[in-house]
Amino acid sequence: MEFAYTPTQRALQQELQDFIAKEVTPEVEAEMDDHGSLEHGPLTKAVYEKIKNKGWRAISWPKQYGGQDGSRLDQYIVEEEFARVGFNVGGGGSGAPTILAGGNQEQKDKYIAKIISGEYFFCQGFTEPSGGADLAGLQCRAMKDGDDYVINGQKMYTTGAQNATHIYLMARTDPNSTRNAGISIFLIPMDTPGITVRPLWSIQNEPRAPRGTTYGENRTNETFFEDVRVPASCLLGEENNGWNLSAMGLNLDRVGASRYLISVRRDEDIVNWVKDETNGVVAERLRNDPSARDRIAECWTEAQVCRLMTLRSMSIVEHDGKFTYEGSAEKVWAPEHGVKTTETIAALLGPYAQLLNGAEDAIESGLYAHNVMGAFQSGINHGSTQIMRDQVALRGLGLPRSR
């Protein structure tokens, strides 16, 4: 069986590649290097505007919100091509799938079109200092006060909060609840009084990680909520049903090109680097070493498994199938593969794998060294692999909960 795109899809892919070759110029790339992945300069904004005008940001989204009601796989092709050059095109990680699935009509009308256009950008208010990856242990409180909610608490690792227009916040609305009960989701403007964002500079900040680094953001944040008052219209779905909404939304957000490429970009990078005969003696040594070639080929093969798992999920969503554990299964396989590949590349490159951006003789501006520093996040971000294994066991295999 051949897993291949249709002629129409291949034509779309070629159109995208031609657009990127013309529009993502060295000047645009230099601006992106200066600004980072979450801040856009004027040249980058101009390219995003052209992407929007082409209709590529919203192929699979509902027409009533500015989409085209098109194929989810076509949207995947668009997201993949742009993600390879650092452009985030699509709704992955935006919270939009959860708004579409659980929001009322007023919320859909208010948010979805502006998420598509890029006017609204959500950061995620999930992790807390006391809980780490244990999202069910969150302590941020949202207490009902008349027609409002008053929120107090703290969130960690709210990446992009310094630029976001809104935060997708999980908070406990039942003070007597424990674990995943009594949690609700709120959609809150970041300029609401009482919200304070403080930077947390990452290990990638000095020296700055080169573009294309997996988890190469130089900054994340901690966000504080002090008597933040929001109207009840900010509540997404029903009160105390946030856990179910979040589980559904996160599962959908894990499906897509950007998530897939996080785990396999490094496979493509090392293959392309080794094949390039202008890359010196280290690349030549790896090209001519059967053992090294075998290890790279093994990683590449596993990357194709990641791709097939993602395309399977795309197919389920496309055909309105029951999507339960598949996103969690991908979130186990792909990040663990990514860590393995990072470690394999570091071993193959030897001492050169330790040279960071700016160092003399650094390979690809220190890309592989910076990948090593970011790799550990793969198994934690957006749900730890341990928790994802529980989801596969419970939802996919129907195993009983432990007692």
PLY file of the C-alpha trace (Angstrom):
ply
format ascii 1.0
element vertex 403
property float x
property float y
property float z
element edge 402
property int vertex1
property int vertex2
end_header
0.00 0.00 0.00
1.28 3.46 -0.91
0.52 6.32 1.43
0.64 9.27 -0.95
-1.08 12.55 -1.62
-3.58 12.88 -4.46
-2.54 14.87 -7.58
-4.59 17.81 -6.28
-2.84 17.67 -2.92
0.57 17.44 -4.55
-0.31 20.49 -6.62
-1.23 22.36 -3.42
2.05 21.30 -1.84
3.99 22.58 -4.86
2.09 25.88 -4.80
3.00 26.30 -1.15
6.66 25.52 -1.77
6.78 28.03 -4.62
5.16 30.68 -2.42
7.62 30.04 0.40
10.62 30.17 -1.96
9.45 33.59 -3.21
8.12 35.21 -0.04
10.26 33.85 2.82
13.34 35.75 1.75
16.68 35.92 3.58
15.53 39.30 4.93
12.38 37.72 6.39
14.42 34.89 7.89
16.86 37.36 9.45
13.96 39.29 10.99
12.51 36.04 12.38
15.89 35.19 13.88
15.95 38.58 15.63
12.39 38.44 16.96
11.94 34.79 17.94
9.04 32.47 17.15
6.32 34.37 19.04
7.10 37.96 18.04
6.65 39.17 14.48
8.37 42.06 12.76
6.86 44.00 9.82
8.28 41.72 7.11
6.99 38.60 8.85
3.57 40.20 9.41
3.39 41.00 5.70
3.97 37.35 4.81
1.28 36.26 7.28
-1.13 38.71 5.63
-0.43 37.17 2.22
-1.00 33.70 3.68
-4.34 34.84 5.06
-5.35 36.38 1.74
-4.60 33.08 0.03
-7.06 31.38 2.38
-4.41 28.98 3.65
-4.85 29.77 7.34
-8.31 28.25 7.47
-8.87 25.62 4.78
-10.57 23.12 7.11
-12.35 25.63 9.35
-16.10 26.41 9.12
-17.04 28.96 6.47
-19.16 30.95 8.88
-16.00 31.88 10.79
-13.85 32.68 7.76
-12.77 29.19 6.80
-13.41 27.11 3.70
-15.05 23.93 5.08
-12.26 22.09 3.30
-10.20 19.00 3.90
-8.36 18.57 7.19
-5.57 16.86 5.26
-5.21 19.89 2.97
-4.89 22.03 6.10
-2.24 19.62 7.38
-0.24 20.02 4.15
-0.37 23.80 4.54
0.66 23.67 8.20
3.54 21.30 7.48
5.10 23.35 4.68
4.96 26.59 6.66
6.09 25.01 9.92
9.32 23.93 8.24
10.24 27.61 7.78
9.02 28.77 11.17
5.49 30.01 10.36
2.63 28.85 12.58
-0.37 28.46 10.27
-3.40 26.66 11.70
-5.25 26.25 14.95
-3.01 23.79 16.79
-2.35 24.91 20.37
-4.73 27.86 20.06
-7.57 26.50 22.18
-9.86 26.95 19.17
-10.78 23.23 18.86
-12.15 23.33 22.40
-14.06 26.56 21.73
-15.62 24.99 18.64
-16.50 21.82 20.55
-17.67 23.28 23.85
-18.34 26.98 23.42
-21.71 28.63 22.99
-22.57 30.40 19.75
-21.66 33.80 21.11
-18.17 32.57 22.02
-17.66 30.91 18.65
-18.70 34.09 16.87
-16.45 36.19 19.09
-13.25 34.16 18.99
-12.89 31.74 16.07
-12.68 34.20 13.18
-10.18 36.35 15.06
-8.04 33.32 15.93
-8.00 32.43 12.23
-7.01 35.96 11.24
-4.34 36.13 13.92
-6.00 39.07 15.67
-6.46 36.94 18.78
-3.65 34.83 20.19
-4.19 32.63 23.26
-1.58 31.49 25.72
-2.36 28.50 27.93
-2.85 28.86 31.67
-2.51 25.25 32.81
0.64 24.39 34.80
1.13 25.66 38.36
4.21 25.81 40.63
2.84 23.23 43.05
1.65 20.69 40.51
4.07 20.42 37.62
2.61 18.00 35.09
-0.17 17.06 37.54
-2.86 19.27 36.06
-5.58 17.73 38.23
-3.86 19.18 41.29
-4.30 22.81 40.24
-5.10 25.35 42.97
-5.92 28.54 41.04
-9.43 29.52 42.21
-12.32 31.17 40.38
-15.09 32.01 42.85
-18.56 33.11 41.75
-19.48 36.62 42.92
-22.84 37.71 41.57
-22.62 37.72 37.78
-18.82 37.60 37.87
-15.99 35.27 38.81
-13.04 36.43 40.90
-9.78 34.62 40.14
-6.73 34.24 42.36
-3.69 32.07 41.78
-0.54 31.58 39.74
0.38 29.80 36.52
3.83 28.72 35.33
5.28 28.25 31.84
2.65 30.44 30.17
4.70 30.69 27.00
3.71 33.63 24.84
1.82 35.40 27.63
3.82 38.58 27.01
2.33 38.82 23.50
-1.02 37.04 23.93
-4.34 38.85 23.69
-6.10 36.19 25.80
-5.38 33.33 28.14
-7.08 29.93 28.07
-7.26 29.42 31.84
-8.09 26.36 33.92
-9.22 27.18 37.46
-11.00 25.44 40.32
-14.57 26.69 40.68
-15.64 24.27 43.42
-13.47 24.93 46.50
-14.47 21.59 48.04
-13.52 19.52 45.00
-10.42 17.41 44.53
-8.45 16.22 41.54
-10.19 16.64 38.18
-13.61 17.47 39.61
-14.72 21.08 40.08
-12.47 22.58 37.39
-13.65 25.10 34.79
-12.16 26.83 31.74
-12.17 30.59 31.19
-11.32 32.70 28.13
-9.85 35.90 29.57
-8.35 39.02 27.93
-4.77 39.51 29.06
-5.33 43.21 29.71
-7.83 42.43 32.49
-6.84 44.27 35.70
-5.04 42.05 38.21
-3.09 39.94 35.70
0.70 40.24 35.98
3.17 38.52 33.62
6.75 38.00 34.72
9.44 36.53 32.44
11.21 33.24 33.05
14.29 33.17 30.85
15.09 29.73 29.50
18.36 27.89 29.05
18.10 28.85 25.36
18.40 32.57 26.06
22.16 33.01 26.21
23.32 32.22 23.65
20.07 32.48 21.71
18.97 29.22 20.11
18.98 29.27 16.29
15.68 29.19 14.40
14.50 25.62 13.93
15.58 24.50 17.41
13.10 22.17 19.06
11.76 24.06 22.10
14.18 26.87 21.41
12.12 29.69 22.93
14.33 31.96 24.96
11.52 32.97 27.29
8.48 31.59 29.02
6.55 33.23 31.87
4.87 32.97 35.21
1.48 34.67 35.37
-0.21 35.94 38.52
-3.93 36.51 39.11
-4.85 38.83 41.97
-8.58 39.46 42.43
-9.09 39.26 38.67
-12.77 39.91 38.03
-14.31 38.56 34.82
-17.92 38.24 33.66
-19.61 34.84 33.59
-19.54 35.04 29.78
-15.83 34.17 29.99
-16.74 30.67 31.23
-16.31 28.08 28.47
-18.94 25.35 28.60
-20.52 24.39 31.88
-19.11 25.21 35.30
-17.05 22.37 36.79
-16.88 20.54 33.44
-13.53 21.98 32.43
-11.62 18.75 32.80
-13.68 16.94 30.17
-13.52 19.92 27.82
-9.79 20.25 28.33
-9.14 16.56 27.72
-11.04 16.73 24.45
-9.40 19.95 23.35
-5.86 18.88 24.22
-6.37 15.60 22.37
-7.40 17.53 19.25
-4.62 20.10 19.70
-2.02 17.30 19.74
-2.96 16.38 16.17
-1.34 18.34 13.39
1.79 19.20 11.49
3.36 21.46 14.11
3.22 18.75 16.79
4.48 16.12 14.37
7.40 18.28 13.24
8.47 18.99 16.82
9.41 15.34 17.09
10.81 14.63 13.61
12.47 17.86 12.42
15.77 16.73 13.87
15.65 13.52 11.80
15.25 15.55 8.62
17.91 18.03 9.70
20.61 15.41 10.30
19.85 13.52 7.09
20.06 16.71 5.03
23.23 17.83 6.82
25.04 14.51 6.37
24.09 14.30 2.68
25.47 17.77 1.93
29.03 17.25 0.64
29.99 20.83 1.54
29.66 20.20 5.29
33.21 19.07 5.97
34.97 16.11 7.49
32.42 15.26 10.20
29.59 14.89 7.70
31.90 12.92 5.39
32.82 10.55 8.23
29.16 9.88 9.00
28.34 9.35 5.30
31.02 6.70 5.03
30.37 4.95 8.35
27.91 2.03 7.91
27.10 1.99 11.62
26.30 5.72 11.64
24.20 5.39 8.49
22.28 2.53 10.09
21.52 4.54 13.25
20.35 7.55 11.23
18.19 5.30 9.05
16.60 3.75 12.14
15.67 7.19 13.47
14.31 8.21 10.08
12.15 5.08 9.93
10.70 5.78 13.36
9.96 9.34 12.23
7.82 7.92 9.44
5.84 6.03 12.07
5.18 9.40 13.72
3.93 10.70 10.41
1.61 7.74 9.81
0.15 8.07 13.31
-0.57 11.74 12.66
-2.15 11.03 9.27
-4.28 8.30 10.86
-5.57 10.84 13.38
-6.20 13.29 10.55
-8.26 10.65 8.78
-10.34 9.94 11.89
-11.10 13.63 12.37
-11.76 14.06 8.64
-14.37 11.28 8.64
-16.01 12.34 11.92
-14.78 9.22 13.66
-14.49 8.70 17.40
-11.25 10.34 18.46
-10.38 9.21 21.98
-6.88 7.94 22.70
-5.10 8.54 19.37
-3.70 11.96 20.29
-2.38 10.53 23.55
-0.73 7.64 21.70
1.04 10.10 19.42
2.11 12.10 22.48
3.86 8.99 23.81
5.55 7.75 20.66
6.63 11.01 19.05
8.30 12.82 22.00
10.15 9.69 23.12
11.32 9.20 19.56
12.45 12.83 19.48
14.55 12.41 22.62
16.09 9.23 21.20
17.00 10.98 17.95
18.52 13.93 19.80
20.69 11.61 21.88
21.69 9.61 18.79
22.75 12.72 16.89
24.74 13.97 19.88
26.57 10.64 20.09
27.31 10.62 16.35
28.62 14.19 16.27
30.76 13.73 19.37
32.29 16.91 20.84
30.75 19.04 18.07
27.33 18.34 19.59
28.31 20.53 22.53
29.08 23.71 20.56
26.34 26.29 20.99
25.29 29.13 18.72
28.17 31.54 18.15
30.92 29.08 19.02
33.72 28.53 16.53
33.16 25.34 14.49
29.55 25.05 15.74
27.51 22.87 13.38
24.44 24.55 11.87
24.80 27.52 14.28
24.74 25.11 17.21
21.36 23.64 16.22
22.07 20.15 17.51
23.58 21.39 20.76
20.52 23.54 21.44
18.24 20.63 20.53
19.91 18.60 23.28
19.08 21.32 25.82
15.43 21.42 24.75
14.83 17.72 24.25
13.79 16.96 27.83
10.69 19.14 27.40
9.27 16.82 24.75
8.05 14.28 27.28
6.46 16.91 29.55
5.00 19.73 27.47
1.31 19.47 26.60
0.89 16.43 28.86
3.60 14.12 30.18
4.14 10.76 28.49
3.33 9.00 31.76
-0.12 10.60 31.88
-0.59 9.91 28.16
0.10 6.21 28.79
-2.69 6.23 31.36
-5.03 7.74 28.76
-4.13 5.08 26.20
-4.67 2.35 28.79
-8.01 3.69 30.01
-9.54 5.02 26.80
-7.83 2.91 24.18
-7.46 -0.46 25.86
-10.34 -0.19 28.33
-8.18 -1.19 31.28
-9.53 -0.56 34.80
-8.21 2.21 36.99
-5.75 1.19 39.68
-7.02 1.09 43.24
0 1
1 2
2 3
3 4
4 5
5 6
6 7
7 8
8 9
9 10
10 11
11 12
12 13
13 14
14 15
15 16
16 17
17 18
18 19
19 20
20 21
21 22
22 23
23 24
24 25
25 26
26 27
27 28
28 29
29 30
30 31
31 32
32 33
33 34
34 35
35 36
36 37
37 38
38 39
39 40
40 41
41 42
42 43
43 44
44 45
45 46
46 47
47 48
48 49
49 50
50 51
51 52
52 53
53 54
54 55
55 56
56 57
57 58
58 59
59 60
60 61
61 62
62 63
63 64
64 65
65 66
66 67
67 68
68 69
69 70
70 71
71 72
72 73
73 74
74 75
75 76
76 77
77 78
78 79
79 80
80 81
81 82
82 83
83 84
84 85
85 86
86 87
87 88
88 89
89 90
90 91
91 92
92 93
93 94
94 95
95 96
96 97
97 98
98 99
99 100
100 101
101 102
102 103
103 104
104 105
105 106
106 107
107 108
108 109
109 110
110 111
111 112
112 113
113 114
114 115
115 116
116 117
117 118
118 119
119 120
120 121
121 122
122 123
123 124
124 125
125 126
126 127
127 128
128 129
129 130
130 131
131 132
132 133
133 134
134 135
135 136
136 137
137 138
138 139
139 140
140 141
141 142
142 143
143 144
144 145
145 146
146 147
147 148
148 149
149 150
150 151
151 152
152 153
153 154
154 155
155 156
156 157
157 158
158 159
159 160
160 161
161 162
162 163
163 164
164 165
165 166
166 167
167 168
168 169
169 170
170 171
171 172
172 173
173 174
174 175
175 176
176 177
177 178
178 179
179 180
180 181
181 182
182 183
183 184
184 185
185 186
186 187
187 188
188 189
189 190
190 191
191 192
192 193
193 194
194 195
195 196
196 197
197 198
198 199
199 200
200 201
201 202
202 203
203 204
204 205
205 206
206 207
207 208
208 209
209 210
210 211
211 212
212 213
213 214
214 215
215 216
216 217
217 218
218 219
219 220
220 221
221 222
222 223
223 224
224 225
225 226
226 227
227 228
228 229
229 230
230 231
231 232
232 233
233 234
234 235
235 236
236 237
237 238
238 239
239 240
240 241
241 242
242 243
243 244
244 245
245 246
246 247
247 248
248 249
249 250
250 251
251 252
252 253
253 254
254 255
255 256
256 257
257 258
258 259
259 260
260 261
261 262
262 263
263 264
264 265
265 266
266 267
267 268
268 269
269 270
270 271
271 272
272 273
273 274
274 275
275 276
276 277
277 278
278 279
279 280
280 281
281 282
282 283
283 284
284 285
285 286
286 287
287 288
288 289
289 290
290 291
291 292
292 293
293 294
294 295
295 296
296 297
297 298
298 299
299 300
300 301
301 302
302 303
303 304
304 305
305 306
306 307
307 308
308 309
309 310
310 311
311 312
312 313
313 314
314 315
315 316
316 317
317 318
318 319
319 320
320 321
321 322
322 323
323 324
324 325
325 326
326 327
327 328
328 329
329 330
330 331
331 332
332 333
333 334
334 335
335 336
336 337
337 338
338 339
339 340
340 341
341 342
342 343
343 344
344 345
345 346
346 347
347 348
348 349
349 350
350 351
351 352
352 353
353 354
354 355
355 356
356 357
357 358
358 359
359 360
360 361
361 362
362 363
363 364
364 365
365 366
366 367
367 368
368 369
369 370
370 371
371 372
372 373
373 374
374 375
375 376
376 377
377 378
378 379
379 380
380 381
381 382
382 383
383 384
384 385
385 386
386 387
387 388
388 389
389 390
390 391
391 392
392 393
393 394
394 395
395 396
396 397
397 398
398 399
399 400
400 401
401 402
